[in-house]
Amino acid sequence: MAIDTGYIEVALVFWYGYSHCYALEVVINLWQKLLPDDVQLTRIPGFFCPNLWQTHAQLYYTVRDSGLPERTHAQTFSEVHNRQNPLEDSGQMAVFWHREFAIELV
């Protein structure tokens, strides 16, 4: 049974470490600006087991639940792909967040 929520949800599964997700992000951001009011884009970090995918998923949800601006998502992709920083543990993430956003992770 479908629940009528009044909008159409488009789910985008991604991984910060995947170059194709990074390349597609530009197109997604442009497309998102053109969405009608009844369409909602929901990003879902994919992960398959306890590994780097899971670490990146935790990073995404930490950012999202902290109420940080959407631009942090793009900067995280850039950090992984342009600066070649895999953000593979909490220490690397803490350094990144402090450097880019002056945020202290506890």
C-alpha positions in Angstrom: 0.0 0.0 0.0 1.5 3.3 -1.1 1.3 6.3 1.3 0.5 9.6 -0.4 3.0 12.1 1.0 2.2 14.8 -1.5 5.6 14.7 -3.2 7.7 12.4 -5.4 10.9 11.3 -3.8 14.0 10.6 -6.0 16.5 8.6 -4.0 20.2 9.1 -5.0 22.5 6.4 -3.6 26.2 7.6 -3.6 29.6 7.0 -2.2 32.1 9.8 -1.7 35.0 7.5 -2.9 33.4 6.7 -6.3 34.6 8.9 -9.1 31.4 8.5 -11.1 29.3 9.7 -8.2 31.6 12.7 -7.9 31.3 13.5 -11.6 27.5 13.1 -11.5 27.2 15.5 -8.6 27.5 18.6 -10.9 24.6 17.3 -13.1 22.6 16.4 -10.0 23.1 19.9 -8.5 21.9 21.6 -11.7 19.0 19.3 -12.1 18.0 19.7 -8.4 17.5 23.5 -9.0 15.0 22.7 -11.7 12.8 20.3 -9.7 9.2 21.1 -9.3 7.9 21.7 -5.8 6.4 18.3 -5.5 9.7 16.5 -6.2 12.2 15.9 -3.4 15.8 14.6 -3.8 17.0 12.4 -1.0 20.7 11.5 -0.9 21.5 8.1 0.6 25.1 7.1 1.3 25.6 3.5 0.1 27.6 1.0 2.1 27.9 -2.7 2.0 29.9 -3.8 5.0 32.1 -2.2 7.8 34.7 -0.5 5.6 35.4 2.9 4.0 31.8 3.0 2.6 30.4 2.8 6.1 32.8 5.4 7.4 31.7 7.8 4.6 28.0 7.1 5.3 28.6 8.0 8.9 30.3 11.2 7.8 27.3 12.1 5.6 24.8 11.5 8.3 26.9 13.5 10.8 26.9 16.4 8.5 23.3 16.2 7.6 22.1 15.8 11.2 24.3 18.7 12.3 22.4 21.1 10.1 25.4 22.1 8.1 24.8 23.7 4.7 24.5 21.7 1.5 27.8 23.0 0.3 29.6 20.8 2.7 28.5 17.8 0.7 30.2 19.1 -2.4 33.4 20.0 -0.4 33.5 16.5 1.0 33.5 15.1 -2.5 36.2 17.6 -3.5 38.3 16.7 -0.6 38.3 13.0 -1.5 38.8 13.4 -5.2 40.7 16.7 -5.7 42.9 16.6 -2.6 43.2 12.8 -2.7 42.3 12.6 1.0 40.2 9.4 1.5 38.8 10.6 4.8 39.2 7.0 6.0 39.0 7.6 9.7 37.7 10.0 12.3 41.1 11.7 12.6 41.2 12.7 8.9 37.6 13.8 9.1 38.3 16.0 12.1 41.3 17.7 10.4 39.2 18.3 7.3 36.2 19.7 9.2 38.4 22.0 11.3 40.4 23.2 8.2 37.3 23.8 6.0 34.6 24.8 8.4 36.3 25.6 11.7 34.2 22.8 13.3 35.5 20.7 16.1 34.3 17.1 16.0 34.0 15.6 19.5 
